[in-house]
Amino acid sequence: MKNRKILVMGSIAYDFIMNYSGNMNETISSDPNNQIFNLAVMPETKYKSFGGTAGNIGYNLSLLGASAGLITSVGKDFVDLGYQDRINNFHDIHFEGIVHPDLFTATCYIVNDKNKNQLIIFHQGAMVRGEEINLKQKYPEPRNIKIASISPDYCPAMIKWAHELHEMKIPFIFDPGQVTPEFQTTTLKDLIPKAFLLIGNEYEISMILRKMQYTKEQLLELNPNLIITKGVKGSECHYHGKMFHVPICKPSVVEDPTGAGDGYRAGLLYALARDLPFDTACKLGSVVGSFVVEKIGPQSQEFTPLQVKDRFKMNFLENITL
């Protein structure tokens, strides 16, 4: 794996998270015909977090000691607000996308109220230029790449990258996530068999099944490798006709679940890139995700490979070689 790296396609974004001590439902006003809508809140706290699926996965891969390239389109504030410098400090993780100086980096504004209601506004920004990234031109020696993942980004770019990876014979994880509603049924039927693995949470996989009018058994005929993450219930893992359940790895404390799924994907990618058994890869995903929830924000956790080995053994009663 020393000379073969991981490619991570997905968003890089700034998250601005605010907390409001009141109830947002009490601030909503609309006319009787629901033609006019107004919501005004005054959050008491605000903090900026580095986020996005590729950014989060890349951060966890750096802590594991992997070599990876991050692929997406970003704007001028990628440099101005410090994300580029942050990635430059990751261990052997490199931004290999495009910076568009005339646009802004994707940004997510999140307001949480006292009742756990959440208001989310997401600005795609430079992500909409993702189709300009040509993987076949960027990586003329695909044999140097061990595995790739396509996580939520601009939908047309995700489709383009999936076709390019398939043509380059690079195995990839297809992770449509919250972008799932944007995919046409015919596109899903085309891309899922091309992927090495399909991954999503219960809601996302159920949405795929509804869109395709498939049962889970039919989906597994299309691609026998499937992971369904189920939050505190762990993950349901299918691999070439075999199914097994991986429980969550117990964290020392739970502060914030944001980014736990990206941590899972980082552990999964790292293990698959090192040719570890599939069940071990899923377990490592569970372990890495457990470190993420111990801190507020998706890139605040710190862990070492030794800590990962210890927690792996403590939870699964077996050793892992990293």
C-alpha positions in Angstrom: 0.0 0.0 0.0 3.0 2.3 0.3 2.9 3.3 -3.4 -0.8 2.8 -4.0 -3.1 5.4 -2.6 -6.8 6.0 -1.9 -8.9 8.5 -3.9 -11.7 10.2 -2.0 -14.3 12.1 -4.0 -16.8 14.1 -2.1 -17.5 17.6 -0.8 -15.2 19.9 1.1 -17.2 22.4 3.0 -17.3 24.9 5.8 -19.9 24.2 8.5 -21.2 27.1 10.5 -23.1 25.6 13.5 -25.3 27.8 15.7 -27.4 27.0 18.7 -30.7 28.7 19.6 -32.1 28.3 23.1 -35.7 28.8 22.0 -38.1 26.7 19.9 -37.9 27.4 16.2 -41.5 26.2 15.7 -42.7 29.2 17.7 -40.9 31.6 15.4 -42.4 30.4 12.1 -45.1 32.5 10.5 -47.1 31.9 7.3 -50.3 33.0 5.6 -53.4 30.7 5.6 -52.5 29.5 2.1 -48.9 28.8 2.9 -47.8 31.2 0.2 -45.7 33.3 2.5 -43.2 31.9 5.0 -41.0 33.6 7.5 -38.6 32.3 10.1 -36.4 34.5 12.2 -34.1 33.3 15.1 -31.3 34.8 17.0 -28.8 32.0 17.9 -26.7 32.6 21.0 -23.6 30.6 19.9 -21.8 30.0 16.6 -18.7 28.1 15.6 -17.0 27.3 12.3 -16.0 23.7 11.6 -14.1 22.2 8.7 -16.3 19.6 7.1 -17.6 18.0 3.9 -17.5 14.3 3.2 -14.1 14.2 1.5 -12.6 16.5 4.1 -13.9 14.4 7.0 -12.8 11.1 5.5 -9.4 12.5 4.6 -8.9 13.8 8.1 -9.5 10.3 9.6 -7.4 8.6 7.0 -4.5 11.0 7.9 -4.8 9.9 11.6 -4.7 6.3 10.5 -1.5 7.0 8.4 -3.0 6.4 4.9 -2.0 8.0 1.7 -4.9 9.7 -0.1 -6.0 12.3 -2.6 -9.1 14.4 -2.1 -11.2 15.3 -5.2 -13.8 18.0 -5.5 -14.1 21.6 -6.6 -13.7 24.5 -4.1 -13.7 28.3 -4.1 -11.4 31.1 -3.2 -12.2 30.8 0.5 -10.7 27.3 0.5 -7.5 29.2 0.8 -8.6 32.4 2.5 -10.3 30.7 5.5 -7.6 28.1 6.1 -8.9 24.8 4.8 -6.0 24.4 2.3 -3.4 25.0 5.1 -5.3 22.5 7.3 -5.2 19.7 4.6 -1.5 20.5 4.0 -0.9 19.6 7.6 -2.7 16.2 7.2 -0.3 13.2 7.1 0.1 12.2 3.4 -3.3 13.5 2.4 -3.4 15.9 -0.6 -6.0 18.1 -2.2 -6.1 17.1 -5.8 -9.2 18.9 -7.0 -9.7 22.4 -8.5 -9.8 25.8 -6.8 -12.1 28.3 -8.6 -11.1 31.8 -7.6 -14.5 33.2 -8.9 -16.6 31.0 -6.6 -17.1 30.1 -2.9 -16.4 26.8 -1.3 -19.5 24.8 -0.3 -21.0 26.0 3.0 -23.5 24.5 5.4 -25.3 26.7 7.9 -26.9 24.8 10.7 -29.2 26.1 13.5 -30.1 23.7 16.4 -32.8 24.7 18.9 -33.5 23.4 22.4 -35.9 20.7 21.1 -33.2 19.3 18.7 -35.1 20.8 15.8 -32.6 21.7 13.0 -32.6 24.2 10.2 -30.0 23.5 7.5 -29.1 25.7 4.6 -26.5 24.3 2.2 -24.8 26.4 -0.5 -23.1 24.2 -3.1 -20.8 26.9 -4.3 -17.9 25.6 -6.5 -19.1 22.0 -6.2 -21.2 22.6 -9.3 -18.0 22.8 -11.3 -17.0 19.2 -10.3 -17.6 17.8 -13.8 -14.6 19.8 -14.9 -12.4 17.3 -13.0 -11.3 14.5 -15.4 -9.9 11.5 -13.5 -8.5 9.8 -16.5 -6.4 12.8 -17.4 -5.4 13.4 -13.8 -4.3 9.8 -13.1 -2.8 8.4 -16.3 -1.3 5.5 -14.2 -4.4 4.1 -12.5 -2.5 1.1 -11.2 -1.0 3.4 -8.6 -4.5 3.8 -7.0 -5.7 1.0 -4.8 -9.3 2.0 -4.2 -11.6 5.0 -4.4 -14.8 6.3 -2.9 -17.5 8.5 -4.2 -19.4 10.3 -1.4 -21.9 13.1 -1.6 -20.9 15.9 -4.0 -22.5 17.5 -7.1 -24.6 14.7 -8.6 -23.5 15.0 -12.3 -19.9 15.0 -11.1 -20.5 11.9 -9.0 -21.9 10.1 -12.1 -19.0 11.2 -14.3 -16.4 10.0 -11.8 -18.1 6.6 -11.3 -18.0 6.0 -15.1 -14.3 7.1 -15.2 -13.3 4.9 -12.3 -15.1 1.9 -13.9 -13.3 2.5 -17.2 -9.9 2.9 -15.3 -10.7 -0.4 -13.5 -10.3 1.2 -10.1 -12.7 -0.4 -7.5 -14.8 2.2 -5.8 -17.3 2.5 -3.0 -20.5 4.2 -4.1 -21.9 6.3 -1.3 -24.7 8.6 -2.6 -25.8 9.6 0.9 -28.0 12.7 1.1 -27.6 13.2 -2.7 -29.6 10.0 -3.3 -32.8 11.9 -4.3 -30.9 13.5 -7.2 -30.2 10.2 -8.9 -32.5 8.8 -11.6 -33.6 5.2 -11.2 -31.9 4.2 -14.5 -28.7 5.8 -13.3 -28.7 3.9 -10.0 -29.3 0.6 -11.9 -26.3 1.5 -14.1 -23.9 2.6 -11.4 -24.5 0.2 -8.5 -23.3 -2.9 -10.4 -20.1 -1.0 -11.5 -19.2 -0.3 -7.8 -17.2 -2.6 -5.6 -19.6 -1.7 -2.8 -22.7 0.3 -2.0 -23.0 1.9 1.4 -25.7 4.1 3.0 -27.7 4.4 6.2 -31.1 2.8 6.6 -33.0 5.7 5.2 -30.8 6.1 2.2 -30.8 2.5 1.3 -34.6 2.3 1.7 -34.9 5.4 -0.6 -32.8 3.5 -3.2 -35.0 0.5 -2.9 -38.2 2.6 -3.4 -36.8 4.5 -6.4 -35.8 1.2 -8.0 -38.8 -0.7 -6.8 -36.5 -3.4 -5.6 -36.4 -5.6 -2.6 -33.1 -5.8 -0.7 -32.6 -9.3 -2.2 -32.9 -7.9 -5.7 -30.5 -5.1 -4.8 -28.0 -7.7 -3.6 -28.3 -9.5 -7.0 -27.3 -6.2 -8.6 -24.3 -5.9 -6.2 -23.6 -8.5 -3.6 -21.5 -6.1 -1.5 -23.7 -3.8 0.6 -23.3 -2.0 4.0 -26.3 -0.5 5.8 -25.3 1.7 8.7 -27.9 1.8 11.5 -26.6 4.3 14.1 -26.5 2.9 17.6 -27.6 -0.5 16.2 -24.3 -0.9 14.3 -24.1 -1.9 10.7 -25.5 -4.7 8.5 -22.8 -5.9 6.2 -23.2 -8.1 3.1 -20.2 -9.5 1.2 -20.6 -12.0 -1.7 -23.6 -13.8 -0.3 -22.7 -13.7 3.3 -24.3 -11.3 5.9 -23.0 -10.4 9.3 -23.7 -7.7 11.8 -21.1 -5.4 13.3 -22.1 -3.7 16.5 -21.0 -0.1 17.3 -17.7 0.3 19.0 -18.3 1.8 22.5 -17.0 5.4 22.8 -15.8 6.8 26.1 -18.4 9.6 25.8 -20.8 10.8 23.2 -20.6 14.5 22.5 -21.7 14.9 18.8 -22.6 12.3 16.2 -21.7 14.6 13.3 -19.2 12.9 11.0 -19.4 9.5 12.6 -20.4 8.0 9.2 -17.4 9.6 7.5 -15.2 8.1 10.2 -16.7 4.7 9.5 -15.9 5.1 5.8 -12.4 6.1 6.5 -11.8 3.0 8.6 -13.4 0.9 5.9 -11.3 2.4 3.1 -8.1 2.1 5.1 -8.6 -1.6 5.7 -9.7 -2.5 2.2 -6.7 -0.6 0.8 -4.5 -2.9 3.0 -6.3 -6.0 1.8 -7.7 -6.8 5.2 -10.8 -9.1 5.4 -14.1 -7.5 4.7 -15.5 -8.1 8.2 -12.3 -6.6 9.7 -12.8 -3.5 7.5 -16.3 -3.0 8.8 -15.2 -3.4 12.4 -12.4 -0.9 11.8 -15.0 1.5 10.4 -17.0 1.1 13.7 -13.8 1.8 15.8 -12.9 5.0 13.9 -16.5 6.2 14.1 -16.4 5.8 17.8 -13.6 8.3 18.2 -15.4 10.9 16.1 -18.5 11.1 18.4 -16.3 11.8 21.4 -15.7 15.4 20.2 -17.9 18.2 18.9 -17.5 18.5 15.1 -16.3 16.0 12.5 -12.6 16.9 12.6 -12.0 17.5 16.3 -11.0 14.0 17.4 -7.5 12.9 17.9 -6.4 9.2 17.9 -3.3 7.2 17.2 -3.0 3.8 15.5 -2.1 2.3 18.8 -5.3 3.6 20.4 -7.2 2.2 17.4 -5.6 -1.2 17.9 -6.4 -1.2 21.6 -10.0 -0.2 21.1 -10.4 -2.7 18.3 -9.2 -5.5 20.6 -11.3 -4.3 23.5 -14.5 -4.4 21.5 -14.0 -7.3 19.1 -11.6 -9.5 21.2 -9.2 -9.8 18.3 -6.0 -8.0 17.1 -5.7 -5.9 14.0 -2.6 -5.0 12.1 -2.5 -1.4 10.8 
